[in-house]
């Protein structure tokens, strides 16, 4: 976690209660490969690219995301004086998801086929009680994207979509989705501001690199979040600049 990001996070926390939902795909891939389990990704007909998660992959994913990545982030934050608490969606039944029994995927030739759903889940609901308690006590929850299913199995869920549901459950003022580009590109320019209706009209034009974040943004707004900003996490002051609408793409109800 870059020092500039840490400093900016501390600045943001001065005025807003903050929840951090993290990823860690590259580290999961590295560890999985070292353990002899090569990562596998699939693409849905809607353009969503996701990790195929069989039982062995789910164990590796949990070990790395809720263990190595989450606790490394918490330790780094604590070192900087940020009172962080590491969680995943399984803790206290925080994030519940529906296990996908089957997945429809599209191969490289554009052909559709049905495969077993493995341990992939779609977030169904969030119980925000634990998060609210931590926030009220001055902590920052740091949450890994793992949910619990109806049979209490661990499920791999999309981090952006989980962030949307958590923001919705908290009725958050803002949801900031950080990525490696400056915002939603329309043509060769970054869209500075869009309404929910405008974004929905663009869904068929958006590639799989951004589509998940756009769906997360629409879900968050529909659940009561006031605004969503998609912005680069690589820029200086990525959080506060997004909060102040000086960077990224702002999406509102309109």
Secondary structure per residue as TSV (DSSP state, phi and psi in degrees):
chain	resnum	aa	ss	phi	psi
A	1	X	-	360.0	115.5
A	2	X	-	-60.4	147.9
A	3	X	H	-61.1	-36.3
A	4	X	H	-63.2	-37.3
A	5	X	H	-66.3	-43.6
A	6	X	H	-60.6	-46.5
A	7	X	H	-62.3	-38.9
A	8	X	H	-69.2	-37.9
A	9	X	H	-61.5	-44.1
A	10	X	H	-63.0	-36.1
A	11	X	H	-66.5	-42.5
A	12	X	H	-63.7	-36.9
A	13	X	H	-69.6	-13.5
A	14	X	T	-68.8	-27.5
A	15	X	T	-118.0	-15.1
A	16	X	S	-137.2	140.7
A	17	X	-	-67.4	137.4
A	18	X	-	-129.9	137.7
A	19	X	-	-120.7	134.1
A	20	X	E	-112.6	117.9
A	21	X	E	-107.1	125.8
A	22	X	E	-115.2	163.5
A	23	X	-	-108.4	-149.2
A	24	X	-	152.5	30.0
A	25	X	H	-56.8	-44.2
A	26	X	H	-62.6	-40.4
A	27	X	H	-69.1	-39.7
A	28	X	H	-59.7	-44.1
A	29	X	H	-60.6	-44.9
A	30	X	H	-62.3	-48.4
A	31	X	H	-65.9	-42.9
A	32	X	H	-60.0	-43.9
A	33	X	H	-63.4	-41.3
A	34	X	H	-64.0	-29.0
A	35	X	T	-87.7	4.1
A	36	X	T	84.1	13.9
A	37	X	-	-116.2	96.3
A	38	X	-	-69.2	132.2
A	39	X	-	-61.4	144.8
A	40	X	-	-128.8	133.2
A	41	X	E	-122.3	148.6
A	42	X	E	-129.7	158.4
A	43	X	E	-122.1	131.2
A	44	X	-	-84.0	165.6
A	45	X	T	-59.1	-25.2
A	46	X	T	-82.7	-1.5
A	47	X	S	95.3	6.2
A	48	X	-	-80.6	126.4
A	49	X	E	-102.0	127.2
A	50	X	E	-144.4	161.3
A	51	X	E	-74.4	131.8
A	52	X	-	-80.6	124.2
A	53	X	-	-118.9	94.9
A	54	X	-	-84.1	-176.6
A	55	X	H	-61.0	-44.3
A	56	X	H	-65.7	-41.2
A	57	X	H	-63.3	-38.0
A	58	X	H	-62.9	-38.3
A	59	X	H	-65.9	-41.6
A	60	X	H	-66.2	-43.3
A	61	X	H	-59.3	-44.5
A	62	X	H	-64.4	-46.2
A	63	X	I	-57.5	-44.1
A	64	X	I	-80.5	-49.5
A	65	X	I	-68.3	-53.9
A	66	X	I	-80.3	-17.5
A	67	X	I	-102.1	-87.0
A	68	X	I	-55.2	-54.5
A	69	X	I	-68.5	-50.8
A	70	X	H	-60.9	-47.9
A	71	X	H	-73.3	-27.9
A	72	X	H	-66.5	-41.4
A	73	X	H	-63.8	-44.8
A	74	X	H	-61.6	-44.9
A	75	X	H	-61.5	-40.8
A	76	X	H	-64.1	-43.3
A	77	X	H	-65.1	-42.2
A	78	X	H	-61.8	-39.9
A	79	X	H	-59.4	-31.8
A	80	X	T	-91.9	9.2
A	81	X	T	83.3	12.9
A	82	X	-	-94.5	120.7
A	83	X	-	-76.0	82.9
A	84	X	E	-96.9	147.6
A	85	X	E	-128.2	123.9
A	86	X	E	-88.6	132.5
A	87	X	E	-141.1	167.8
A	88	X	E	-132.7	175.4
A	89	X	T	-67.2	-12.9
A	90	X	T	-75.1	-32.9
A	91	X	G	-59.6	123.8
A	92	X	G	58.5	19.9
A	93	X	G	63.0	34.6
A	94	X	-	-58.6	-46.8
A	95	X	E	-125.0	119.5
A	96	X	E	-104.4	141.2
A	97	X	E	-137.1	158.5
A	98	X	E	-97.6	126.0
A	99	X	E	-72.8	132.0
A	100	X	-	-82.2	111.9
A	101	X	S	-69.8	-35.4
A	102	X	E	-136.3	152.1
A	103	X	E	-123.9	134.7
A	104	X	E	-95.7	120.8
A	105	X	E	-122.9	158.9
A	106	X	E	-115.4	126.9
A	107	X	-	-84.4	-177.9
A	108	X	T	-63.4	-21.8
A	109	X	T	-94.8	6.3
A	110	X	S	84.3	8.1
A	111	X	-	-85.7	140.6
A	112	X	E	-93.7	144.1
A	113	X	E	-150.1	159.9
A	114	X	E	-105.6	130.8
A	115	X	E	-127.6	164.7
A	116	X	E	-61.7	140.9
A	117	X	-	-73.5	-16.9
A	118	X	T	61.8	-136.4
A	119	X	T	-114.7	45.1
A	120	X	B	-99.4	140.1
A	121	X	E	-131.8	158.9
A	122	X	E	-112.1	123.8
A	123	X	E	-58.2	132.4
A	124	X	E	-108.7	-44.1
A	125	X	E	-159.5	159.7
A	126	X	E	-126.4	133.9
A	127	X	-	-100.0	105.5
A	128	X	-	-82.4	2.6
A	129	X	H	-55.0	-50.2
A	130	X	H	-63.1	-41.9
A	131	X	H	-61.9	-45.4
A	132	X	H	-61.8	-39.8
A	133	X	H	-61.7	-45.6
A	134	X	H	-64.2	-44.2
A	135	X	H	-61.9	-42.2
A	136	X	H	-65.6	-24.0
A	137	X	T	-91.6	4.0
A	138	X	T	90.2	9.4
A	139	X	-	-90.1	160.3
A	140	X	E	-111.1	113.3
A	141	X	E	-70.6	133.5
A	142	X	E	-117.1	112.6
A	143	X	E	-119.0	129.0
A	144	X	E	-88.8	146.2
A	145	X	S	-80.3	67.5
A	146	X	E	-128.6	130.8
A	147	X	E	-115.8	172.8
A	148	X	E	-112.1	136.0
A	149	X	-	-90.7	-177.8
A	150	X	T	-67.2	-23.1
A	151	X	T	-103.5	19.1
A	152	X	S	63.2	26.9
A	153	X	-	-87.1	150.4
A	154	X	E	-78.3	137.0
A	155	X	E	-128.7	139.5
A	156	X	E	-80.3	120.6
A	157	X	-	-123.9	156.6
A	158	X	-	-67.7	131.2
A	159	X	H	-64.6	-38.7
A	160	X	H	-67.3	-42.0
A	161	X	H	-68.4	-37.1
A	162	X	H	-65.4	-40.0
A	163	X	H	-60.1	-39.4
A	164	X	H	-62.6	-44.5
A	165	X	H	-68.2	-37.5
A	166	X	H	-66.6	-44.2
A	167	X	H	-61.1	-40.6
A	168	X	H	-64.7	-42.4
A	169	X	H	-64.8	-31.1
A	170	X	H	-87.8	-5.7
A	171	X	T	51.6	50.9
A	172	X	-	-67.2	150.9
A	173	X	S	-68.7	-42.2
A	174	X	E	-140.4	146.1
A	175	X	E	-120.1	121.3
A	176	X	E	-108.9	119.4
A	177	X	E	-105.1	109.0
A	178	X	E	-92.1	140.9
A	179	X	E	-143.4	-167.3
A	180	X	S	-103.7	11.0
A	181	X	S	-125.6	169.1
A	182	X	S	-78.9	-8.2
A	183	X	S	155.3	-163.6
A	184	X	-	-80.2	119.7
A	185	X	E	-87.3	129.4
A	186	X	E	-119.4	111.0
A	187	X	T	70.4	-125.7
A	188	X	T	-109.9	17.6
A	189	X	E	-127.2	150.9
A	190	X	E	-79.8	127.2
A	191	X	-	-72.4	122.5
A	192	X	-	-78.5	-39.3
A	193	X	E	-151.5	135.8
A	194	X	E	-140.7	154.7
A	195	X	E	-93.2	164.6
A	196	X	H	-57.2	-42.5
A	197	X	H	-64.3	-41.1
A	198	X	H	-64.5	-40.9
A	199	X	H	-64.5	-42.4
A	200	X	H	-61.3	-33.5
A	201	X	H	-71.3	-15.5
A	202	X	H	-98.9	-5.2
A	203	X	G	-54.2	-39.0
A	204	X	G	-72.2	-9.8
A	205	X	G	-102.6	-3.4
A	206	X	-	-97.1	133.6
A	207	X	-	-75.9	168.4
A	208	X	H	-67.9	-15.3
A	209	X	H	-69.0	-25.0
A	210	X	H	-119.2	-14.4
A	211	X	H	-60.5	-38.2
A	212	X	H	-64.7	-40.1
A	213	X	H	-66.1	-36.1
A	214	X	H	-68.0	-43.0
A	215	X	H	-62.7	-40.2
A	216	X	H	-61.2	-40.7
A	217	X	H	-63.1	-44.7
A	218	X	H	-66.0	-39.5
A	219	X	H	-63.9	-43.6
A	220	X	H	-61.3	-45.9
A	221	X	H	-63.1	-40.7
A	222	X	H	-69.2	-18.9
A	223	X	T	-95.9	6.2
A	224	X	T	108.7	-1.2
A	225	X	-	-67.8	138.5
A	226	X	S	-74.2	-37.5
A	227	X	E	-157.8	154.5
A	228	X	E	-125.7	137.7
A	229	X	E	-122.9	126.4
A	230	X	E	-104.4	119.1
A	231	X	E	-147.0	166.4
A	232	X	E	-76.8	132.0
A	233	X	S	-86.5	0.0
A	234	X	S	-95.8	-10.2
A	235	X	S	-79.4	163.6
A	236	X	T	-66.2	140.7
A	237	X	T	49.8	55.7
A	238	X	H	-65.6	-33.5
A	239	X	H	-79.2	-52.3
A	240	X	H	-67.6	-33.7
A	241	X	H	-67.4	-36.1
A	242	X	H	-67.7	-42.2
A	243	X	H	-59.8	-36.8
A	244	X	T	-90.8	2.4
A	245	X	T	65.1	30.9
A	246	X	S	-101.1	0.6
A	247	X	S	-149.7	155.9
A	248	X	S	81.4	-171.4
A	249	X	E	-108.5	120.4
A	250	X	E	-91.5	128.2
A	251	X	E	-121.8	125.3
A	252	X	E	-130.1	174.6
A	253	X	-	-67.2	-28.1
A	254	X	-	85.6	360.0
